[in-house]
């Protein structure tokens, strides 16, 4: 995988891509299909976006 939005063009495995994008969930991820990079979503490779807050009350 590679990210179209990060300054770095390094290739990462899915687990590392998800970890690297914990704070950038809207970045555009690309997957190498053997011929070219095609669009992929972070959700499809395992990212879960928690929009809740800490257990303490508001």
PDBQT receptor file of N, H, CA, C and O in Angstrom, charges set to zero:
ATOM      1  N   UNK A   1       0.837  -1.177   0.000  1.00  0.00    +0.000 N 
ATOM      2  CA  UNK A   1       0.000   0.000   0.000  1.00  0.00    +0.000 C 
ATOM      3  C   UNK A   1       0.880   1.237   0.000  1.00  0.00    +0.000 C 
ATOM      4  O   UNK A   1       2.009   1.219   0.490  1.00  0.00    +0.000 OA
ATOM      5  N   UNK A   2       0.339   2.310  -0.559  1.00  0.00    +0.000 N 
ATOM      6  H   UNK A   2      -0.578   2.324  -0.957  1.00  0.00    +0.000 HD
ATOM      7  CA  UNK A   2       0.985   3.608  -0.446  1.00  0.00    +0.000 C 
ATOM      8  C   UNK A   2      -0.117   4.655  -0.295  1.00  0.00    +0.000 C 
ATOM      9  O   UNK A   2      -1.278   4.414  -0.626  1.00  0.00    +0.000 OA
ATOM     10  N   UNK A   3       0.272   5.807   0.209  1.00  0.00    +0.000 N 
ATOM     11  H   UNK A   3       1.215   6.003   0.479  1.00  0.00    +0.000 HD
ATOM     12  CA  UNK A   3      -0.677   6.883   0.450  1.00  0.00    +0.000 C 
ATOM     13  C   UNK A   3      -0.466   7.988  -0.578  1.00  0.00    +0.000 C 
ATOM     14  O   UNK A   3       0.661   8.434  -0.798  1.00  0.00    +0.000 OA
ATOM     15  N   UNK A   4      -1.544   8.424  -1.198  1.00  0.00    +0.000 N 
ATOM     16  H   UNK A   4      -2.459   8.062  -1.019  1.00  0.00    +0.000 HD
ATOM     17  CA  UNK A   4      -1.464   9.496  -2.193  1.00  0.00    +0.000 C 
ATOM     18  C   UNK A   4      -1.317  10.869  -1.546  1.00  0.00    +0.000 C 
ATOM     19  O   UNK A   4      -0.980  11.837  -2.228  1.00  0.00    +0.000 OA
ATOM     20  N   UNK A   5      -1.564  10.967  -0.247  1.00  0.00    +0.000 N 
ATOM     21  H   UNK A   5      -1.838  10.181   0.307  1.00  0.00    +0.000 HD
ATOM     22  CA  UNK A   5      -1.561  12.265   0.425  1.00  0.00    +0.000 C 
ATOM     23  C   UNK A   5      -0.350  12.516   1.317  1.00  0.00    +0.000 C 
ATOM     24  O   UNK A   5      -0.066  13.670   1.640  1.00  0.00    +0.000 OA
ATOM     25  N   UNK A   6       0.357  11.495   1.716  1.00  0.00    +0.000 N 
ATOM     26  H   UNK A   6       0.126  10.558   1.453  1.00  0.00    +0.000 HD
ATOM     27  CA  UNK A   6       1.538  11.669   2.571  1.00  0.00    +0.000 C 
ATOM     28  C   UNK A   6       2.734  12.131   1.736  1.00  0.00    +0.000 C 
ATOM     29  O   UNK A   6       2.823  11.835   0.544  1.00  0.00    +0.000 OA
ATOM     30  N   UNK A   7       3.637  12.850   2.370  1.00  0.00    +0.000 N 
ATOM     31  H   UNK A   7       3.565  13.091   3.338  1.00  0.00    +0.000 HD
ATOM     32  CA  UNK A   7       4.855  13.286   1.687  1.00  0.00    +0.000 C 
ATOM     33  C   UNK A   7       5.732  12.096   1.321  1.00  0.00    +0.000 C 
ATOM     34  O   UNK A   7       6.378  12.099   0.273  1.00  0.00    +0.000 OA
ATOM     35  N   UNK A   8       5.756  11.086   2.175  1.00  0.00    +0.000 N 
ATOM     36  H   UNK A   8       5.231  11.085   3.026  1.00  0.00    +0.000 HD
ATOM     37  CA  UNK A   8       6.548   9.886   1.928  1.00  0.00    +0.000 C 
ATOM     38  C   UNK A   8       5.823   9.000   0.916  1.00  0.00    +0.000 C 
ATOM     39  O   UNK A   8       4.605   8.839   0.999  1.00  0.00    +0.000 OA
ATOM     40  N   UNK A   9       6.543   8.434  -0.021  1.00  0.00    +0.000 N 
ATOM     41  H   UNK A   9       7.532   8.565  -0.088  1.00  0.00    +0.000 HD
ATOM     42  CA  UNK A   9       5.944   7.532  -1.014  1.00  0.00    +0.000 C 
ATOM     43  C   UNK A   9       6.303   6.084  -0.714  1.00  0.00    +0.000 C 
ATOM     44  O   UNK A   9       6.235   5.229  -1.597  1.00  0.00    +0.000 OA
ATOM     45  N   UNK A  10       6.690   5.802   0.548  1.00  0.00    +0.000 N 
ATOM     46  H   UNK A  10       6.745   6.497   1.265  1.00  0.00    +0.000 HD
ATOM     47  CA  UNK A  10       7.100   4.444   0.887  1.00  0.00    +0.000 C 
ATOM     48  C   UNK A  10       5.923   3.481   0.827  1.00  0.00    +0.000 C 
ATOM     49  O   UNK A  10       4.770   3.871   1.015  1.00  0.00    +0.000 OA
ATOM     50  N   UNK A  11       6.233   2.223   0.563  1.00  0.00    +0.000 N 
ATOM     51  H   UNK A  11       7.169   1.907   0.410  1.00  0.00    +0.000 HD
ATOM     52  CA  UNK A  11       5.230   1.170   0.534  1.00  0.00    +0.000 C 
ATOM     53  C   UNK A  11       5.133   0.544   1.917  1.00  0.00    +0.000 C 
ATOM     54  O   UNK A  11       6.151   0.315   2.571  1.00  0.00    +0.000 OA
ATOM     55  N   UNK A  12       3.915   0.267   2.363  1.00  0.00    +0.000 N 
ATOM     56  H   UNK A  12       3.089   0.453   1.831  1.00  0.00    +0.000 HD
ATOM     57  CA  UNK A  12       3.684  -0.297   3.685  1.00  0.00    +0.000 C 
ATOM     58  C   UNK A  12       2.718  -1.470   3.596  1.00  0.00    +0.000 C 
ATOM     59  O   UNK A  12       1.899  -1.544   2.680  1.00  0.00    +0.000 OA
ATOM     60  N   UNK A  13       2.821  -2.385   4.556  1.00  0.00    +0.000 N 
ATOM     61  H   UNK A  13       3.487  -2.325   5.300  1.00  0.00    +0.000 HD
ATOM     62  CA  UNK A  13       1.826  -3.449   4.675  1.00  0.00    +0.000 C 
ATOM     63  C   UNK A  13       0.540  -2.838   5.232  1.00  0.00    +0.000 C 
ATOM     64  O   UNK A  13       0.548  -1.693   5.685  1.00  0.00    +0.000 OA
ATOM     65  N   UNK A  14      -0.546  -3.577   5.204  1.00  0.00    +0.000 N 
ATOM     66  H   UNK A  14      -0.553  -4.507   4.836  1.00  0.00    +0.000 HD
ATOM     67  CA  UNK A  14      -1.832  -3.034   5.647  1.00  0.00    +0.000 C 
ATOM     68  C   UNK A  14      -1.812  -2.624   7.114  1.00  0.00    +0.000 C 
ATOM     69  O   UNK A  14      -2.332  -1.563   7.461  1.00  0.00    +0.000 OA
ATOM     70  N   UNK A  15      -1.220  -3.445   7.983  1.00  0.00    +0.000 N 
ATOM     71  H   UNK A  15      -0.797  -4.306   7.701  1.00  0.00    +0.000 HD
ATOM     72  CA  UNK A  15      -1.173  -3.116   9.415  1.00  0.00    +0.000 C 
ATOM     73  C   UNK A  15      -0.395  -1.829   9.665  1.00  0.00    +0.000 C 
ATOM     74  O   UNK A  15      -0.821  -0.999  10.468  1.00  0.00    +0.000 OA
ATOM     75  N   UNK A  16       0.724  -1.654   8.998  1.00  0.00    +0.000 N 
ATOM     76  H   UNK A  16       1.070  -2.329   8.346  1.00  0.00    +0.000 HD
ATOM     77  CA  UNK A  16       1.525  -0.435   9.172  1.00  0.00    +0.000 C 
ATOM     78  C   UNK A  16       0.816   0.775   8.583  1.00  0.00    +0.000 C 
ATOM     79  O   UNK A  16       0.911   1.872   9.134  1.00  0.00    +0.000 OA
ATOM     80  N   UNK A  17       0.107   0.594   7.475  1.00  0.00    +0.000 N 
ATOM     81  H   UNK A  17       0.030  -0.297   7.028  1.00  0.00    +0.000 HD
ATOM     82  CA  UNK A  17      -0.633   1.701   6.870  1.00  0.00    +0.000 C 
ATOM     83  C   UNK A  17      -1.739   2.176   7.808  1.00  0.00    +0.000 C 
ATOM     84  O   UNK A  17      -1.924   3.380   7.983  1.00  0.00    +0.000 OA
ATOM     85  N   UNK A  18      -2.468   1.251   8.408  1.00  0.00    +0.000 N 
ATOM     86  H   UNK A  18      -2.318   0.273   8.265  1.00  0.00    +0.000 HD
ATOM     87  CA  UNK A  18      -3.523   1.615   9.359  1.00  0.00    +0.000 C 
ATOM     88  C   UNK A  18      -2.919   2.338  10.555  1.00  0.00    +0.000 C 
ATOM     89  O   UNK A  18      -3.437   3.373  10.974  1.00  0.00    +0.000 OA
ATOM     90  N   UNK A  19      -1.842   1.814  11.106  1.00  0.00    +0.000 N 
ATOM     91  H   UNK A  19      -1.421   0.973  10.766  1.00  0.00    +0.000 HD
ATOM     92  CA  UNK A  19      -1.200   2.436  12.269  1.00  0.00    +0.000 C 
ATOM     93  C   UNK A  19      -0.693   3.837  11.934  1.00  0.00    +0.000 C 
ATOM     94  O   UNK A  19      -0.857   4.761  12.730  1.00  0.00    +0.000 OA
ATOM     95  N   UNK A  20      -0.089   3.999  10.779  1.00  0.00    +0.000 N 
ATOM     96  H   UNK A  20       0.044   3.249  10.132  1.00  0.00    +0.000 HD
ATOM     97  CA  UNK A  20       0.467   5.295  10.379  1.00  0.00    +0.000 C 
ATOM     98  C   UNK A  20      -0.633   6.333  10.158  1.00  0.00    +0.000 C 
ATOM     99  O   UNK A  20      -0.370   7.532  10.245  1.00  0.00    +0.000 OA
ATOM    100  N   UNK A  21      -1.847   5.898   9.876  1.00  0.00    +0.000 N 
ATOM    101  H   UNK A  21      -2.061   4.923   9.805  1.00  0.00    +0.000 HD
ATOM    102  CA  UNK A  21      -2.936   6.819   9.549  1.00  0.00    +0.000 C 
ATOM    103  C   UNK A  21      -3.991   6.943  10.646  1.00  0.00    +0.000 C 
ATOM    104  O   UNK A  21      -5.113   7.371  10.374  1.00  0.00    +0.000 OA
ATOM    105  N   UNK A  22      -3.650   6.577  11.874  1.00  0.00    +0.000 N 
ATOM    106  H   UNK A  22      -2.739   6.230  12.095  1.00  0.00    +0.000 HD
ATOM    107  CA  UNK A  22      -4.599   6.714  12.986  1.00  0.00    +0.000 C 
ATOM    108  C   UNK A  22      -5.093   8.147  13.117  1.00  0.00    +0.000 C 
ATOM    109  O   UNK A  22      -6.256   8.362  13.459  1.00  0.00    +0.000 OA
ATOM    110  N   UNK A  23      -4.248   9.120  12.856  1.00  0.00    +0.000 N 
ATOM    111  H   UNK A  23      -3.303   8.945  12.579  1.00  0.00    +0.000 HD
ATOM    112  CA  UNK A  23      -4.621  10.542  12.976  1.00  0.00    +0.000 C 
ATOM    113  C   UNK A  23      -4.915  11.180  11.618  1.00  0.00    +0.000 C 
ATOM    114  O   UNK A  23      -5.163  12.383  11.541  1.00  0.00    +0.000 OA
ATOM    115  N   UNK A  24      -4.889  10.393  10.560  1.00  0.00    +0.000 N 
ATOM    116  H   UNK A  24      -4.688   9.415  10.622  1.00  0.00    +0.000 HD
ATOM    117  CA  UNK A  24      -5.154  10.910   9.201  1.00  0.00    +0.000 C 
ATOM    118  C   UNK A  24      -6.098   9.960   8.457  1.00  0.00    +0.000 C 
ATOM    119  O   UNK A  24      -5.739   9.441   7.400  1.00  0.00    +0.000 OA
ATOM    120  N   UNK A  25      -7.291   9.727   8.991  1.00  0.00    +0.000 N 
ATOM    121  H   UNK A  25      -7.583  10.149   9.850  1.00  0.00    +0.000 HD
ATOM    122  CA  UNK A  25      -8.171   8.707   8.410  1.00  0.00    +0.000 C 
ATOM    123  C   UNK A  25      -8.767   9.067   7.052  1.00  0.00    +0.000 C 
ATOM    124  O   UNK A  25      -9.375   8.212   6.407  1.00  0.00    +0.000 OA
ATOM    125  N   UNK A  26      -8.608  10.298   6.608  1.00  0.00    +0.000 N 
ATOM    126  H   UNK A  26      -8.114  10.992   7.131  1.00  0.00    +0.000 HD
ATOM    127  CA  UNK A  26      -9.178  10.699   5.318  1.00  0.00    +0.000 C 
ATOM    128  C   UNK A  26      -8.176  10.652   4.170  1.00  0.00    +0.000 C 
ATOM    129  O   UNK A  26      -8.507  11.009   3.039  1.00  0.00    +0.000 OA
ATOM    130  N   UNK A  27      -6.951  10.211   4.456  1.00  0.00    +0.000 N 
ATOM    131  H   UNK A  27      -6.682   9.921   5.375  1.00  0.00    +0.000 HD
ATOM    132  CA  UNK A  27      -5.965  10.098   3.383  1.00  0.00    +0.000 C 
ATOM    133  C   UNK A  27      -6.400   9.033   2.383  1.00  0.00    +0.000 C 
ATOM    134  O   UNK A  27      -7.108   8.084   2.721  1.00  0.00    +0.000 OA
ATOM    135  N   UNK A  28      -5.954   9.218   1.138  1.00  0.00    +0.000 N 
ATOM    136  H   UNK A  28      -5.379   9.989   0.863  1.00  0.00    +0.000 HD
ATOM    137  CA  UNK A  28      -6.316   8.313   0.047  1.00  0.00    +0.000 C 
ATOM    138  C   UNK A  28      -5.260   7.227  -0.100  1.00  0.00    +0.000 C 
ATOM    139  O   UNK A  28      -4.107   7.508  -0.428  1.00  0.00    +0.000 OA
ATOM    140  N   UNK A  29      -5.663   5.989   0.143  1.00  0.00    +0.000 N 
ATOM    141  H   UNK A  29      -6.600   5.761   0.409  1.00  0.00    +0.000 HD
ATOM    142  CA  UNK A  29      -4.765   4.837   0.122  1.00  0.00    +0.000 C 
ATOM    143  C   UNK A  29      -4.868   4.141  -1.234  1.00  0.00    +0.000 C 
ATOM    144  O   UNK A  29      -5.944   4.051  -1.826  1.00  0.00    +0.000 OA
ATOM    145  N   UNK A  30      -3.724   3.653  -1.708  1.00  0.00    +0.000 N 
ATOM    146  H   UNK A  30      -2.851   3.726  -1.227  1.00  0.00    +0.000 HD
ATOM    147  CA  UNK A  30      -3.663   2.923  -2.977  1.00  0.00    +0.000 C 
ATOM    148  C   UNK A  30      -3.085   1.532  -2.727  1.00  0.00    +0.000 C 
ATOM    149  O   UNK A  30      -2.177   1.364  -1.913  1.00  0.00    +0.000 OA
ATOM    150  N   UNK A  31      -3.615   0.550  -3.428  1.00  0.00    +0.000 N 
ATOM    151  H   UNK A  31      -4.352   0.687  -4.090  1.00  0.00    +0.000 HD
ATOM    152  CA  UNK A  31      -3.148  -0.845  -3.340  1.00  0.00    +0.000 C 
ATOM    153  C   UNK A  31      -2.570  -1.251  -4.694  1.00  0.00    +0.000 C 
ATOM    154  O   UNK A  31      -3.160  -0.978  -5.739  1.00  0.00    +0.000 OA
ATOM    155  N   UNK A  32      -1.404  -1.909  -4.662  1.00  0.00    +0.000 N 
ATOM    156  H   UNK A  32      -0.924  -2.130  -3.813  1.00  0.00    +0.000 HD
ATOM    157  CA  UNK A  32      -0.791  -2.411  -5.889  1.00  0.00    +0.000 C 
ATOM    158  C   UNK A  32      -1.517  -3.693  -6.288  1.00  0.00    +0.000 C 
ATOM    159  O   UNK A  32      -1.583  -4.635  -5.499  1.00  0.00    +0.000 OA
ATOM    160  N   UNK A  33      -2.058  -3.740  -7.497  1.00  0.00    +0.000 N 
ATOM    161  H   UNK A  33      -2.004  -2.974  -8.138  1.00  0.00    +0.000 HD
ATOM    162  CA  UNK A  33      -2.808  -4.921  -7.937  1.00  0.00    +0.000 C 
ATOM    163  C   UNK A  33      -1.996  -5.825  -8.869  1.00  0.00    +0.000 C 
ATOM    164  O   UNK A  33      -2.537  -6.756  -9.466  1.00  0.00    +0.000 OA
ATOM    165  N   UNK A  34      -0.715  -5.548  -8.988  1.00  0.00    +0.000 N 
ATOM    166  H   UNK A  34      -0.276  -4.792  -8.503  1.00  0.00    +0.000 HD
ATOM    167  CA  UNK A  34       0.144  -6.328  -9.869  1.00  0.00    +0.000 C 
ATOM    168  C   UNK A  34       0.489  -5.601 -11.156  1.00  0.00    +0.000 C 
ATOM    169  O   UNK A  34       1.456  -5.940 -11.838  1.00  0.00    +0.000 OA
ATOM    170  N   UNK A  35      -0.327  -4.582 -11.483  1.00  0.00    +0.000 N 
ATOM    171  H   UNK A  35      -1.113  -4.306 -10.929  1.00  0.00    +0.000 HD
ATOM    172  CA  UNK A  35      -0.087  -3.798 -12.693  1.00  0.00    +0.000 C 
ATOM    173  C   UNK A  35      -0.050  -2.298 -12.410  1.00  0.00    +0.000 C 
ATOM    174  O   UNK A  35       0.714  -1.568 -13.041  1.00  0.00    +0.000 OA
ATOM    175  N   UNK A  36      -0.866  -1.836 -11.469  1.00  0.00    +0.000 N 
ATOM    176  H   UNK A  36      -1.487  -2.429 -10.956  1.00  0.00    +0.000 HD
ATOM    177  CA  UNK A  36      -0.939  -0.412 -11.140  1.00  0.00    +0.000 C 
ATOM    178  C   UNK A  36      -1.542  -0.248  -9.742  1.00  0.00    +0.000 C 
ATOM    179  O   UNK A  36      -2.091  -1.193  -9.174  1.00  0.00    +0.000 OA
ATOM    180  N   UNK A  37      -1.430   0.961  -9.203  1.00  0.00    +0.000 N 
ATOM    181  H   UNK A  37      -0.984   1.728  -9.665  1.00  0.00    +0.000 HD
ATOM    182  CA  UNK A  37      -2.019   1.265  -7.905  1.00  0.00    +0.000 C 
ATOM    183  C   UNK A  37      -3.482   1.647  -8.103  1.00  0.00    +0.000 C 
ATOM    184  O   UNK A  37      -3.802   2.520  -8.910  1.00  0.00    +0.000 OA
ATOM    185  N   UNK A  38      -4.369   0.981  -7.354  1.00  0.00    +0.000 N 
ATOM    186  H   UNK A  38      -4.109   0.272  -6.699  1.00  0.00    +0.000 HD
ATOM    187  CA  UNK A  38      -5.787   1.293  -7.424  1.00  0.00    +0.000 C 
ATOM    188  C   UNK A  38      -6.282   1.761  -6.060  1.00  0.00    +0.000 C 
ATOM    189  O   UNK A  38      -5.670   1.462  -5.035  1.00  0.00    +0.000 OA
ATOM    190  N   UNK A  39      -7.379   2.487  -6.054  1.00  0.00    +0.000 N 
ATOM    191  H   UNK A  39      -7.876   2.729  -6.888  1.00  0.00    +0.000 HD
ATOM    192  CA  UNK A  39      -7.905   3.042  -4.816  1.00  0.00    +0.000 C 
ATOM    193  C   UNK A  39      -8.314   1.943  -3.843  1.00  0.00    +0.000 C 
ATOM    194  O   UNK A  39      -8.831   0.897  -4.236  1.00  0.00    +0.000 OA
ATOM    195  N   UNK A  40      -8.069   2.209  -2.573  1.00  0.00    +0.000 N 
ATOM    196  H   UNK A  40      -7.649   3.059  -2.255  1.00  0.00    +0.000 HD
ATOM    197  CA  UNK A  40      -8.449   1.303  -1.485  1.00  0.00    +0.000 C 
ATOM    198  C   UNK A  40      -8.882   2.173  -0.324  1.00  0.00    +0.000 C 
ATOM    199  O   UNK A  40      -8.491   3.338  -0.249  1.00  0.00    +0.000 OA
ATOM    200  N   UNK A  41      -9.671   1.642   0.570  1.00  0.00    +0.000 N 
ATOM    201  H   UNK A  41      -9.989   0.695   0.509  1.00  0.00    +0.000 HD
ATOM    202  CA  UNK A  41     -10.062   2.425   1.744  1.00  0.00    +0.000 C 
ATOM    203  C   UNK A  41      -9.361   1.879   2.977  1.00  0.00    +0.000 C 
ATOM    204  O   UNK A  41      -9.078   0.685   3.076  1.00  0.00    +0.000 OA
ATOM    205  N   UNK A  42      -9.092   2.766   3.902  1.00  0.00    +0.000 N 
ATOM    206  H   UNK A  42      -9.323   3.736   3.822  1.00  0.00    +0.000 HD
ATOM    207  CA  UNK A  42      -8.493   2.337   5.165  1.00  0.00    +0.000 C 
ATOM    208  C   UNK A  42      -9.433   1.387   5.897  1.00  0.00    +0.000 C 
ATOM    209  O   UNK A  42      -8.970   0.472   6.579  1.00  0.00    +0.000 OA
ATOM    210  N   UNK A  43     -10.729   1.582   5.773  1.00  0.00    +0.000 N 
ATOM    211  H   UNK A  43     -11.105   2.325   5.219  1.00  0.00    +0.000 HD
ATOM    212  CA  UNK A  43     -11.699   0.687   6.418  1.00  0.00    +0.000 C 
ATOM    213  C   UNK A  43     -11.561  -0.737   5.886  1.00  0.00    +0.000 C 
ATOM    214  O   UNK A  43     -11.659  -1.693   6.654  1.00  0.00    +0.000 OA
ATOM    215  N   UNK A  44     -11.339  -0.888   4.597  1.00  0.00    +0.000 N 
ATOM    216  H   UNK A  44     -11.260  -0.111   3.972  1.00  0.00    +0.000 HD
ATOM    217  CA  UNK A  44     -11.202  -2.220   4.003  1.00  0.00    +0.000 C 
ATOM    218  C   UNK A  44      -9.954  -2.953   4.468  1.00  0.00    +0.000 C 
ATOM    219  O   UNK A  44      -9.900  -4.181   4.403  1.00  0.00    +0.000 OA
ATOM    220  N   UNK A  45      -8.955  -2.222   4.936  1.00  0.00    +0.000 N 
ATOM    221  H   UNK A  45      -9.000  -1.224   4.990  1.00  0.00    +0.000 HD
ATOM    222  CA  UNK A  45      -7.728  -2.885   5.384  1.00  0.00    +0.000 C 
ATOM    223  C   UNK A  45      -7.618  -2.916   6.904  1.00  0.00    +0.000 C 
ATOM    224  O   UNK A  45      -6.557  -3.229   7.443  1.00  0.00    +0.000 OA
ATOM    225  N   UNK A  46      -8.711  -2.593   7.601  1.00  0.00    +0.000 N 
ATOM    226  H   UNK A  46      -9.573  -2.339   7.164  1.00  0.00    +0.000 HD
ATOM    227  CA  UNK A  46      -8.741  -2.812   9.040  1.00  0.00    +0.000 C 
ATOM    228  C   UNK A  46      -8.868  -1.608   9.946  1.00  0.00    +0.000 C 
ATOM    229  O   UNK A  46      -8.903  -1.774  11.165  1.00  0.00    +0.000 OA
ATOM    230  N   UNK A  47      -8.938  -0.397   9.405  1.00  0.00    +0.000 N 
ATOM    231  H   UNK A  47      -8.909  -0.262   8.415  1.00  0.00    +0.000 HD
ATOM    232  CA  UNK A  47      -9.056   0.765  10.281  1.00  0.00    +0.000 C 
ATOM    233  C   UNK A  47     -10.465   0.854  10.845  1.00  0.00    +0.000 C 
ATOM    234  O   UNK A  47     -11.456   0.717  10.127  1.00  0.00    +0.000 OA
ATOM    235  N   UNK A  48     -10.528   1.089  12.159  1.00  0.00    +0.000 N 
ATOM    236  H   UNK A  48      -9.723   1.200  12.742  1.00  0.00    +0.000 HD
ATOM    237  CA  UNK A  48     -11.791   1.339  12.838  1.00  0.00    +0.000 C 
ATOM    238  C   UNK A  48     -11.692   2.730  13.431  1.00  0.00    +0.000 C 
ATOM    239  O   UNK A  48     -10.769   3.015  14.194  1.00  0.00    +0.000 OA
ATOM    240  N   UNK A  49     -12.622   3.591  13.094  1.00  0.00    +0.000 N 
ATOM    241  H   UNK A  49     -13.372   3.359  12.474  1.00  0.00    +0.000 HD
ATOM    242  CA  UNK A  49     -12.612   4.973  13.554  1.00  0.00    +0.000 C 
ATOM    243  C   UNK A  49     -13.554   5.101  14.744  1.00  0.00    +0.000 C 
ATOM    244  O   UNK A  49     -14.770   4.978  14.597  1.00  0.00    +0.000 OA
ATOM    245  N   UNK A  50     -12.994   5.348  15.914  1.00  0.00    +0.000 N 
ATOM    246  H   UNK A  50     -12.006   5.449  16.033  1.00  0.00    +0.000 HD
ATOM    247  CA  UNK A  50     -13.771   5.504  17.136  1.00  0.00    +0.000 C 
ATOM    248  C   UNK A  50     -14.073   6.979  17.319  1.00  0.00    +0.000 C 
ATOM    249  O   UNK A  50     -13.159   7.770  17.553  1.00  0.00    +0.000 OA
ATOM    250  N   UNK A  51     -15.332   7.363  17.217  1.00  0.00    +0.000 N 
ATOM    251  H   UNK A  51     -16.074   6.720  17.026  1.00  0.00    +0.000 HD
ATOM    252  CA  UNK A  51     -15.709   8.764  17.345  1.00  0.00    +0.000 C 
ATOM    253  C   UNK A  51     -16.269   9.083  18.729  1.00  0.00    +0.000 C 
ATOM    254  O   UNK A  51     -16.806  10.167  18.955  1.00  0.00    +0.000 OA
ATOM    255  N   UNK A  52     -16.140   8.132  19.649  1.00  0.00    +0.000 N 
ATOM    256  H   UNK A  52     -15.704   7.251  19.465  1.00  0.00    +0.000 HD
ATOM    257  CA  UNK A  52     -16.589   8.354  21.018  1.00  0.00    +0.000 C 
ATOM    258  C   UNK A  52     -15.587   9.183  21.792  1.00  0.00    +0.000 C 
ATOM    259  O   UNK A  52     -14.631   9.714  21.227  1.00  0.00    +0.000 OA
ATOM    260  N   UNK A  53     -15.814   9.290  23.083  1.00  0.00    +0.000 N 
ATOM    261  H   UNK A  53     -16.591   8.859  23.542  1.00  0.00    +0.000 HD
ATOM    262  CA  UNK A  53     -14.891  10.029  23.937  1.00  0.00    +0.000 C 
ATOM    263  C   UNK A  53     -14.530   9.177  25.142  1.00  0.00    +0.000 C 
ATOM    264  O   UNK A  53     -15.016   8.056  25.288  1.00  0.00    +0.000 OA
ATOM    265  N   UNK A  54     -13.696   9.701  25.982  1.00  0.00    +0.000 N 
ATOM    266  H   UNK A  54     -13.301  10.612  25.864  1.00  0.00    +0.000 HD
ATOM    267  CA  UNK A  54     -13.245   8.974  27.173  1.00  0.00    +0.000 C 
ATOM    268  C   UNK A  54     -14.453   8.569  28.019  1.00  0.00    +0.000 C 
ATOM    269  O   UNK A  54     -15.514   9.185  27.917  1.00  0.00    +0.000 OA
ATOM    270  N   UNK A  55     -14.297   7.544  28.848  1.00  0.00    +0.000 N 
ATOM    271  H   UNK A  55     -13.435   7.044  28.931  1.00  0.00    +0.000 HD
ATOM    272  CA  UNK A  55     -15.429   7.053  29.637  1.00  0.00    +0.000 C 
ATOM    273  C   UNK A  55     -15.989   8.067  30.643  1.00  0.00    +0.000 C 
ATOM    274  O   UNK A  55     -17.108   7.892  31.123  1.00  0.00    +0.000 OA
ATOM    275  N   UNK A  56     -15.248   9.101  30.964  1.00  0.00    +0.000 N 
ATOM    276  H   UNK A  56     -14.338   9.243  30.573  1.00  0.00    +0.000 HD
ATOM    277  CA  UNK A  56     -15.770  10.085  31.911  1.00  0.00    +0.000 C 
ATOM    278  C   UNK A  56     -16.903  10.878  31.255  1.00  0.00    +0.000 C 
ATOM    279  O   UNK A  56     -16.951  11.004  30.031  1.00  0.00    +0.000 OA
ATOM    280  N   UNK A  57     -17.803  11.405  32.064  1.00  0.00    +0.000 N 
ATOM    281  H   UNK A  57     -17.765  11.303  33.058  1.00  0.00    +0.000 HD
ATOM    282  CA  UNK A  57     -18.958  12.139  31.554  1.00  0.00    +0.000 C 
ATOM    283  C   UNK A  57     -18.578  13.452  30.900  1.00  0.00    +0.000 C 
ATOM    284  O   UNK A  57     -17.479  13.967  31.106  1.00  0.00    +0.000 OA
ATOM    285  N   UNK A  58     -19.485  13.985  30.119  1.00  0.00    +0.000 N 
ATOM    286  H   UNK A  58     -20.378  13.567  29.951  1.00  0.00    +0.000 HD
ATOM    287  CA  UNK A  58     -19.263  15.264  29.444  1.00  0.00    +0.000 C 
ATOM    288  C   UNK A  58     -19.429  16.412  30.420  1.00  0.00    +0.000 C 
ATOM    289  O   UNK A  58     -19.281  17.573  30.039  1.00  0.00    +0.000 OA
TER     290      UNK A  58
